[in-house]
Amino acid sequence: MAYHLDFRTSDLTRCRFALSPLWETQEAVRMLSRPDRHGQHLPWLRRTHAAAQALDLRPLWLLMPQRGFAPNFIGPPPLGPATPFEEEIAAVRRTDPALAHAEISRALASTPGAANTPTGRAMLAQPAAAVAQLADLLEQVWHRLIEPDWPRIRTLFEADILFHTRRLARGGLESLFSELHPLLTWNPPTLTLTTRTGWEECQPLDGLGLVLMPSVFSWPNLVTGFEPPWQPTLVYPARGIGGLWSERTADTTPEALARLLGPARARVLCSLDEPASTSALALRLALAPSSVSAHLATLRDAGLLVSHRHGHQVLYERTPLGIALATGP
């Protein structure tokens, strides 16, 4: 398949990054039914197994075919750069029943026999009730499976966006798209996603621009193809997923560095493989936020870290000297 996104001149200035807790919620549901996508998330799967087993995810899974259309209204492009889950799920609940019926019908048609199941027939007969049921289920998944880890996931996304915006600033769209995913090809004015041969589709952006959204649970896939009335969006695997669920322990901190800086301060420095906020580091290291804040201030004053504001958060990252200390022999 080759999927072509055609840019106008006005689209080039309307590319933006965004993140979506609702997208991660519904993609986590999808991932739970796809063992081939479990590899990067085994620690999370083990930790959340009991909570996931307590949820009846079958209505959502019925609308998530292995191949084919899935409803956009349960996983729409984000409303803004960092919209809270509460606002996103409220928008799901406002879905027009006619739109829901059309998308549910199309999704059920992608799986032979799905429309004739009791759940499928009920959704088609009462689309407004189906919207409410699906929204309730997504809200349960969010609170039980995703929300406890959202600070960690969000920090990964913010670090990813920071990395890519720097590439965009330094090398333009060609530099940005070359780093997002190996299946993407930028041949101005067209961005092409190639996965398999035998099918071609083109989507003009028509001046709406393109939303670029990092994802954890979509790994390893690229996702696009959002049709009107939805905003053109490209979902790509965030950088650093391999280390997302790992817990840094004392034996990962060089002993000599711990003697030099103190064990806790050395752990903070060594944990900054990607830019992170105080709250994210506190969660990752199981330390009090006040202690982490004090360590960060000391490391910054010593020239080992720099800080910068990104949205509503202050992110810290290592300077060249900090990198040398944390990763050197």
GUZA-843549 format. One record per residue (C-alpha): residue number from 1; residue in one letter; x, y, z. Coordinates in steps of 0.001 Angstrom, whole numbers, m for minus. Each point is the difference from the previous one (the first is absolute). Last residue first. Layout:
N
{num = NUM, residu = A, u = X, v = Y, w = Z}
...
//
This chain:
329
{num = 329, residu = P, u = 33851, v = 5022, w = 32024}
{num = 328, residu = G, u = m2199, v = 2704, w = m1567}
{num = 327, residu = T, u = m3776, v = m39, w = m207}
{num = 326, residu = A, u = m1151, v = 2172, w = 2896}
{num = 325, residu = L, u = 3126, v = 2153, w = 324}
{num = 324, residu = A, u = 383, v = 599, w = m3720}
{num = 323, residu = I, u = m3702, v = 743, w = m412}
{num = 322, residu = G, u = 110, v = 2508, w = 2858}
{num = 321, residu = L, u = 2979, v = 1746, w = m1597}
{num = 320, residu = P, u = m1798, v = 113, w = m3362}
{num = 319, residu = T, u = m3017, v = 1494, w = 1830}
{num = 318, residu = R, u = m2704, v = m2340, w = 1286}
{num = 317, residu = E, u = m3687, v = 719, w = m354}
{num = 316, residu = Y, u = m2671, v = 1522, w = 2210}
{num = 315, residu = L, u = m3569, v = 798, w = m1019}
{num = 314, residu = V, u = m2171, v = 2718, w = 1538}
{num = 313, residu = Q, u = m3686, v = m667, w = m607}
{num = 312, residu = H, u = m3076, v = 1894, w = m1169}
{num = 311, residu = G, u = 1057, v = 112, w = m3651}
{num = 310, residu = H, u = 3696, v = m803, w = m210}
{num = 309, residu = R, u = 2093, v = 2210, w = 2286}
{num = 308, residu = H, u = 3750, v = m469, w = m11}
{num = 307, residu = S, u = 2540, v = m1410, w = 2408}
{num = 306, residu = V, u = 3711, v = m700, w = m320}
{num = 305, residu = L, u = 1936, v = m2689, w = 1815}
{num = 304, residu = L, u = 3585, v = m816, w = 1048}
{num = 303, residu = G, u = 1112, v = 3613, w = 428}
{num = 302, residu = A, u = 381, v = m204, w = 3786}
{num = 301, residu = D, u = m3000, v = 2305, w = 479}
{num = 300, residu = R, u = m2055, v = m2417, w = m2104}
{num = 299, residu = L, u = 1071, v = m2978, w = 2091}
{num = 298, residu = T, u = m860, v = 1863, w = 3205}
{num = 297, residu = A, u = m3411, v = 1087, w = m1303}
{num = 296, residu = L, u = m761, v = m3516, w = m1203}
{num = 295, residu = H, u = 891, v = m1475, w = 3388}
{num = 294, residu = A, u = m2291, v = 2462, w = 1798}
{num = 293, residu = S, u = m2879, v = m715, w = m2384}
{num = 292, residu = V, u = 485, v = m3744, w = 411}
{num = 291, residu = S, u = m207, v = 356, w = 3773}
{num = 290, residu = S, u = m3161, v = 2126, w = m205}
{num = 289, residu = P, u = m1572, v = m2475, w = m2451}
{num = 288, residu = A, u = 491, v = m2807, w = 2555}
{num = 287, residu = L, u = 1849, v = m2958, w = m1476}
{num = 286, residu = A, u = m1323, v = m3151, w = m1677}
{num = 285, residu = L, u = 2549, v = 323, w = m2818}
{num = 284, residu = R, u = m2397, v = 52, w = m2947}
{num = 283, residu = L, u = m2759, v = 1869, w = 1829}
{num = 282, residu = A, u = 2394, v = 2624, w = 1333}
{num = 281, residu = L, u = 1582, v = 287, w = m3446}
{num = 280, residu = A, u = m3382, v = 606, w = m1610}
{num = 279, residu = S, u = m955, v = 2576, w = 2630}
{num = 278, residu = T, u = 3234, v = 1948, w = m444}
{num = 277, residu = S, u = m347, v = 71, w = m3768}
{num = 276, residu = A, u = 1927, v = m2030, w = m2554}
{num = 275, residu = P, u = 2387, v = 412, w = m2939}
{num = 274, residu = E, u = 1190, v = m3416, w = m1233}
{num = 273, residu = D, u = 2800, v = m2176, w = 1395}
{num = 272, residu = L, u = m552, v = 2003, w = 3183}
{num = 271, residu = S, u = 3, v = m2924, w = 2419}
{num = 270, residu = C, u = 3784, v = 116, w = 438}
{num = 269, residu = L, u = m162, v = 3519, w = 1452}
{num = 268, residu = V, u = m2783, v = m877, w = 2424}
{num = 267, residu = R, u = 1759, v = m3189, w = 1046}
{num = 266, residu = A, u = 3203, v = 1962, w = 670}
{num = 265, residu = R, u = m1933, v = 2419, w = 2228}
{num = 264, residu = A, u = m1457, v = m2899, w = 1992}
{num = 263, residu = P, u = 3317, v = m1815, w = 451}
{num = 262, residu = G, u = 2174, v = 3018, w = 911}
{num = 261, residu = L, u = 1809, v = 2102, w = m2581}
{num = 260, residu = L, u = 3553, v = m1410, w = 73}
{num = 259, residu = R, u = m662, v = m3308, w = 1750}
{num = 258, residu = A, u = m2988, v = m653, w = m2264}
{num = 257, residu = L, u = 2125, v = 856, w = m3043}
{num = 256, residu = A, u = 2614, v = m2534, w = 1083}
{num = 255, residu = E, u = m2639, v = m2667, w = 465}
{num = 254, residu = P, u = m1471, v = 508, w = m3478}
{num = 253, residu = T, u = m3819, v = 31, w = 243}
{num = 252, residu = T, u = m1728, v = m3034, w = m1487}
{num = 251, residu = D, u = 524, v = m1925, w = 3248}
{num = 250, residu = A, u = m2224, v = 2468, w = 1864}
{num = 249, residu = T, u = m3045, v = m877, w = m2014}
{num = 248, residu = R, u = m1667, v = 1648, w = m2966}
{num = 247, residu = E, u = m3460, v = m1384, w = m645}
{num = 246, residu = S, u = m738, v = m954, w = m3583}
{num = 245, residu = W, u = m3474, v = 675, w = m1375}
{num = 244, residu = L, u = 916, v = 2683, w = m2521}
{num = 243, residu = G, u = 3455, v = m1299, w = m899}
{num = 242, residu = G, u = m883, v = m1618, w = m3330}
{num = 241, residu = I, u = m2515, v = 2759, w = m766}
{num = 240, residu = G, u = 2859, v = 2500, w = m383}
{num = 239, residu = R, u = m1221, v = 1805, w = m3110}
{num = 238, residu = A, u = m3745, v = 166, w = m529}
{num = 237, residu = P, u = m1621, v = m2264, w = m2588}
{num = 236, residu = Y, u = m1878, v = 2052, w = m2656}
{num = 235, residu = V, u = m3525, v = 1364, w = m387}
{num = 234, residu = L, u = m581, v = 2160, w = m3092}
{num = 233, residu = T, u = m3053, v = 2250, w = 48}
{num = 232, residu = P, u = m2292, v = 1758, w = m2486}
{num = 231, residu = Q, u = m2712, v = 1635, w = 2193}
{num = 230, residu = W, u = m3257, v = m1951, w = 41}
{num = 229, residu = P, u = m3158, v = 1074, w = m1842}
{num = 228, residu = P, u = 1321, v = m1313, w = m2325}
{num = 227, residu = E, u = 2162, v = m3148, w = m218}
{num = 226, residu = F, u = 2738, v = m1193, w = 2336}
{num = 225, residu = G, u = 2280, v = m2137, w = m2182}
{num = 224, residu = T, u = 3015, v = m157, w = 2303}
{num = 223, residu = V, u = 1622, v = m2480, w = 2365}
{num = 222, residu = L, u = 3654, v = m1058, w = 53}
{num = 221, residu = N, u = 572, v = m3272, w = 1758}
{num = 220, residu = P, u = 2592, v = m1360, w = 2421}
{num = 219, residu = W, u = m1333, v = 1129, w = 2444}
{num = 218, residu = S, u = m3547, v = 1391, w = 221}
{num = 217, residu = F, u = 160, v = m398, w = 3795}
{num = 216, residu = V, u = 2668, v = 2642, w = 550}
{num = 215, residu = S, u = m1113, v = 2757, w = m2346}
{num = 214, residu = P, u = 1459, v = 3176, w = m1444}
{num = 213, residu = M, u = m2438, v = 2300, w = m1843}
{num = 212, residu = L, u = 717, v = 2098, w = m3073}
{num = 211, residu = V, u = m2992, v = 2135, w = m1037}
{num = 210, residu = L, u = 78, v = 972, w = m3677}
{num = 209, residu = G, u = m1100, v = 3206, w = m1715}
{num = 208, residu = L, u = m3612, v = 928, w = m689}
{num = 207, residu = G, u = 841, v = 1734, w = m3303}
{num = 206, residu = D, u = m1605, v = m2645, w = m2173}
{num = 205, residu = L, u = 1907, v = m2924, w = 1554}
{num = 204, residu = P, u = m517, v = m2016, w = m3161}
{num = 203, residu = Q, u = m323, v = m3715, w = 810}
{num = 202, residu = C, u = 1245, v = m2482, w = m2605}
{num = 201, residu = E, u = m495, v = m3746, w = m68}
{num = 200, residu = E, u = 1913, v = m2772, w = m1725}
{num = 199, residu = W, u = m324, v = m3764, w = 301}
{num = 198, residu = G, u = 1945, v = m2980, w = m1304}
{num = 197, residu = T, u = 3224, v = 204, w = 1939}
{num = 196, residu = R, u = 483, v = 15, w = 3752}
{num = 195, residu = T, u = 944, v = 2443, w = 2750}
{num = 194, residu = T, u = 931, v = 3305, w = m1657}
{num = 193, residu = L, u = m875, v = 3329, w = 1639}
{num = 192, residu = T, u = 571, v = 2882, w = m2389}
{num = 191, residu = L, u = 370, v = 3726, w = 771}
{num = 190, residu = T, u = m596, v = 2090, w = m3110}
{num = 189, residu = P, u = 1000, v = 3590, w = m932}
{num = 188, residu = P, u = 2876, v = m695, w = 34}
{num = 187, residu = N, u = 1317, v = m3592, w = m32}
{num = 186, residu = W, u = m4, v = m1045, w = 3660}
{num = 185, residu = T, u = 73, v = m3762, w = 519}
{num = 184, residu = L, u = m1338, v = m1697, w = 3120}
{num = 183, residu = L, u = 429, v = m3747, w = 592}
{num = 182, residu = P, u = 3231, v = 548, w = 1957}
{num = 181, residu = H, u = m1857, v = 2012, w = 2682}
{num = 180, residu = L, u = 222, v = 3465, w = 1569}
{num = 179, residu = E, u = 3638, v = 809, w = m773}
{num = 178, residu = S, u = m210, v = 625, w = m3756}
{num = 177, residu = F, u = m3193, v = 1989, w = 578}
{num = 176, residu = L, u = 1697, v = 2634, w = 2152}
{num = 175, residu = S, u = 3129, v = 444, w = m2115}
{num = 174, residu = E, u = m2050, v = 409, w = m3170}
{num = 173, residu = L, u = m2423, v = 2300, w = 1804}
{num = 172, residu = G, u = 2658, v = 2555, w = 880}
{num = 171, residu = G, u = 3595, v = m706, w = 956}
{num = 170, residu = R, u = 872, v = 1856, w = 3195}
{num = 169, residu = A, u = m3407, v = 1171, w = 1211}
{num = 168, residu = L, u = m1673, v = m3255, w = m1013}
{num = 167, residu = R, u = 2705, v = m2023, w = 1724}
{num = 166, residu = R, u = m521, v = 2088, w = 3142}
{num = 165, residu = T, u = m3741, v = m543, w = m252}
{num = 164, residu = H, u = 698, v = m3726, w = m228}
{num = 163, residu = F, u = 2014, v = m241, w = 3206}
{num = 162, residu = L, u = m2406, v = 2203, w = 1977}
{num = 161, residu = I, u = m2942, v = m2069, w = m1220}
{num = 160, residu = D, u = 1671, v = m3204, w = 1159}
{num = 159, residu = A, u = 875, v = 1465, w = 3406}
{num = 158, residu = E, u = m3590, v = 1172, w = 413}
{num = 157, residu = F, u = m1295, v = m3419, w = m991}
{num = 156, residu = L, u = 2232, v = m1801, w = 2494}
{num = 155, residu = T, u = m1124, v = 2419, w = 2702}
{num = 154, residu = R, u = m3629, v = m697, w = m902}
{num = 153, residu = I, u = 531, v = m3741, w = 380}
{num = 152, residu = R, u = 1556, v = 372, w = 3463}
{num = 151, residu = P, u = m2679, v = 2450, w = 1184}
{num = 150, residu = W, u = m2679, v = m2290, w = m1556}
{num = 149, residu = D, u = 1010, v = m3108, w = 1940}
{num = 148, residu = P, u = m2801, v = 61, w = 2592}
{num = 147, residu = E, u = m2394, v = 1394, w = m2665}
{num = 146, residu = I, u = 427, v = m2889, w = m2432}
{num = 145, residu = L, u = m1368, v = m3247, w = 1437}
{num = 144, residu = R, u = m2731, v = 622, w = 2580}
{num = 143, residu = H, u = m1077, v = 3597, w = m661}
{num = 142, residu = W, u = 434, v = m86, w = m3766}
{num = 141, residu = V, u = m1506, v = m3456, w = m457}
{num = 140, residu = Q, u = m3063, v = 1036, w = 2005}
{num = 139, residu = E, u = m400, v = 3142, w = m2116}
{num = 138, residu = L, u = 292, v = m2052, w = m3177}
{num = 137, residu = L, u = m2793, v = m2271, w = 1256}
{num = 136, residu = D, u = m2301, v = 2906, w = 809}
{num = 135, residu = A, u = 694, v = 1544, w = m3419}
{num = 134, residu = L, u = m786, v = m3300, w = m1720}
{num = 133, residu = Q, u = m3301, v = m361, w = 1855}
{num = 132, residu = A, u = m1036, v = 3625, w = m634}
{num = 131, residu = V, u = 814, v = m250, w = m3711}
{num = 130, residu = A, u = m1860, v = m3312, w = m223}
{num = 129, residu = A, u = m3065, v = 1556, w = 1622}
{num = 128, residu = A, u = 8, v = 2688, w = m2690}
{num = 127, residu = P, u = 526, v = m2661, w = m2680}
{num = 126, residu = Q, u = m3107, v = m1979, w = 992}
{num = 125, residu = A, u = m849, v = m2575, w = m2680}
{num = 124, residu = L, u = 3537, v = m152, w = m1411}
{num = 123, residu = M, u = 1553, v = m424, w = 3442}
{num = 122, residu = A, u = m2562, v = m2631, w = 1016}
{num = 121, residu = R, u = 581, v = m2015, w = m3182}
{num = 120, residu = G, u = 3761, v = m7, w = 565}
{num = 119, residu = T, u = m342, v = m1043, w = 3638}
{num = 118, residu = P, u = m2378, v = m2855, w = m847}
{num = 117, residu = T, u = 2323, v = m1137, w = m2824}
{num = 116, residu = N, u = m1266, v = 494, w = m3551}
{num = 115, residu = A, u = 2150, v = 3042, w = m773}
{num = 114, residu = A, u = 3132, v = m1911, w = 1006}
{num = 113, residu = G, u = m614, v = m2845, w = m2456}
{num = 112, residu = P, u = 3025, v = 680, w = m2185}
{num = 111, residu = T, u = 2202, v = 2732, w = 1538}
{num = 110, residu = S, u = 442, v = 3181, w = m2075}
{num = 109, residu = A, u = m3790, v = 424, w = m253}
{num = 108, residu = L, u = m84, v = 689, w = 3737}
{num = 107, residu = A, u = 2266, v = 3022, w = m510}
{num = 106, residu = R, u = m2130, v = 1456, w = m2801}
{num = 105, residu = S, u = m3197, v = m424, w = 2004}
{num = 104, residu = I, u = 1589, v = 1566, w = 3083}
{num = 103, residu = E, u = 1211, v = 2955, w = m2090}
{num = 102, residu = A, u = m3389, v = 658, w = m1591}
{num = 101, residu = H, u = m1902, v = m512, w = 3251}
{num = 100, residu = A, u = 2347, v = 2310, w = 1906}
{num = 99, residu = L, u = m380, v = 2714, w = m2639}
{num = 98, residu = A, u = m3789, v = m255, w = 231}
{num = 97, residu = P, u = 171, v = m78, w = 3819}
{num = 96, residu = D, u = 1908, v = 3334, w = m32}
{num = 95, residu = T, u = 2885, v = m351, w = 2453}
{num = 94, residu = R, u = m457, v = 2137, w = 3137}
{num = 93, residu = R, u = 1190, v = m2833, w = 2293}
{num = 92, residu = V, u = 3271, v = m129, w = m1951}
{num = 91, residu = A, u = 480, v = 3746, w = 580}
{num = 90, residu = A, u = m414, v = m554, w = 3755}
{num = 89, residu = I, u = 2651, v = m2734, w = m267}
{num = 88, residu = E, u = 2451, v = 2533, w = m1431}
{num = 87, residu = E, u = m755, v = 2682, w = 2568}
{num = 86, residu = E, u = 479, v = m2397, w = 2926}
{num = 85, residu = F, u = 3161, v = m1444, w = m1576}
{num = 84, residu = P, u = 1705, v = 3384, w = 178}
{num = 83, residu = T, u = 919, v = 1699, w = m3303}
{num = 82, residu = A, u = 3736, v = 326, w = m687}
{num = 81, residu = P, u = 589, v = 1576, w = m3432}
{num = 80, residu = G, u = m3719, v = 354, w = m741}
{num = 79, residu = L, u = m3118, v = m2004, w = m894}
{num = 78, residu = P, u = 2018, v = m3148, w = m587}
{num = 77, residu = P, u = m714, v = m2160, w = m3072}
{num = 76, residu = P, u = m2883, v = m2354, w = 737}
{num = 75, residu = G, u = 182, v = m3392, w = 1718}
{num = 74, residu = I, u = m3581, v = m975, w = 887}
{num = 73, residu = F, u = m1432, v = 2275, w = m2737}
{num = 72, residu = N, u = 2420, v = m1303, w = m2607}
{num = 71, residu = P, u = m1679, v = m3357, w = m225}
{num = 70, residu = A, u = 2339, v = m2814, w = m1123}
{num = 69, residu = F, u = 252, v = m942, w = m3687}
{num = 68, residu = G, u = 1807, v = m3039, w = m1329}
{num = 67, residu = R, u = 2451, v = m2649, w = 1106}
{num = 66, residu = Q, u = 127, v = m1629, w = 3420}
{num = 65, residu = P, u = m3382, v = 1567, w = 699}
{num = 64, residu = M, u = m442, v = 2439, w = 2909}
{num = 63, residu = L, u = m3777, v = 540, w = 325}
{num = 62, residu = L, u = m627, v = m3415, w = 1607}
{num = 61, residu = W, u = 2957, v = 703, w = 2294}
{num = 60, residu = L, u = m1852, v = 2970, w = 1465}
{num = 59, residu = P, u = m3133, v = m2011, w = 814}
{num = 58, residu = R, u = 2205, v = m2890, w = 1263}
{num = 57, residu = L, u = 1922, v = 2042, w = 2574}
{num = 56, residu = D, u = m1780, v = m1403, w = 3045}
{num = 55, residu = L, u = 2254, v = 1301, w = 2774}
{num = 54, residu = A, u = 1133, v = m2027, w = 3037}
{num = 53, residu = Q, u = 2711, v = m1712, w = m2053}
{num = 52, residu = A, u = 1602, v = 3385, w = m664}
{num = 51, residu = A, u = 267, v = 786, w = 3711}
{num = 50, residu = A, u = 1539, v = m3409, w = 734}
{num = 49, residu = H, u = 2516, v = 280, w = m2835}
{num = 48, residu = T, u = 1130, v = 3567, w = 739}
{num = 47, residu = R, u = 3455, v = m819, w = 1416}
{num = 46, residu = R, u = 682, v = m2875, w = m2377}
{num = 45, residu = L, u = m1083, v = 2026, w = m3028}
{num = 44, residu = W, u = 2082, v = 3004, w = 1080}
{num = 43, residu = P, u = 3113, v = m2144, w = 381}
{num = 42, residu = L, u = m742, v = m1704, w = m3373}
{num = 41, residu = H, u = m468, v = 3252, w = m1943}
{num = 40, residu = Q, u = 2609, v = m34, w = m2758}
{num = 39, residu = G, u = m786, v = m3571, w = m1035}
{num = 38, residu = H, u = m3798, v = 125, w = 184}
{num = 37, residu = R, u = m615, v = 1075, w = m3617}
{num = 36, residu = D, u = m23, v = m3503, w = m1522}
{num = 35, residu = P, u = m2368, v = m1040, w = 2793}
{num = 34, residu = R, u = m2724, v = 2248, w = m1481}
{num = 33, residu = S, u = m3155, v = 100, w = 2163}
{num = 32, residu = L, u = 1602, v = 2100, w = 2742}
{num = 31, residu = M, u = 1427, v = 2299, w = m2683}
{num = 30, residu = R, u = m3481, v = 1092, w = m1086}
{num = 29, residu = V, u = m967, v = 966, w = 3550}
{num = 28, residu = A, u = 3306, v = 1833, w = 395}
{num = 27, residu = E, u = m791, v = 1789, w = m3259}
{num = 26, residu = Q, u = m3315, v = 1164, w = 1471}
{num = 25, residu = T, u = 1711, v = 1506, w = 3026}
{num = 24, residu = E, u = 2983, v = 1385, w = m1897}
{num = 23, residu = W, u = m2350, v = 1883, w = m2322}
{num = 22, residu = L, u = m1975, v = 1345, w = 2962}
{num = 21, residu = P, u = 3179, v = 1257, w = 1703}
{num = 20, residu = S, u = 803, v = 2025, w = m3141}
{num = 19, residu = L, u = 3183, v = 1742, w = m1021}
{num = 18, residu = A, u = 566, v = 2760, w = m2532}
{num = 17, residu = F, u = 2612, v = 1149, w = m2465}
{num = 16, residu = R, u = m598, v = 2551, w = m2733}
{num = 15, residu = C, u = 151, v = 338, w = m3764}
{num = 14, residu = R, u = m1839, v = 3114, w = m1105}
{num = 13, residu = T, u = 2802, v = 1903, w = m1744}
{num = 12, residu = L, u = 522, v = m2664, w = m2666}
{num = 11, residu = D, u = m3756, v = m343, w = m439}
{num = 10, residu = S, u = m234, v = 3526, w = m1467}
{num = 9, residu = T, u = 2317, v = m999, w = m2863}
{num = 8, residu = R, u = m2230, v = m2937, w = m791}
{num = 7, residu = F, u = 906, v = m3456, w = 1249}
{num = 6, residu = D, u = m1102, v = m3368, w = m1400}
{num = 5, residu = L, u = m77, v = m2918, w = 2425}
{num = 4, residu = H, u = 560, v = m3218, w = m1957}
{num = 3, residu = Y, u = m816, v = m3473, w = 1285}
{num = 2, residu = A, u = 1872, v = m2802, w = m1727}
{num = 1, residu = M, u = m1141, v = m3484, w = 761}
//
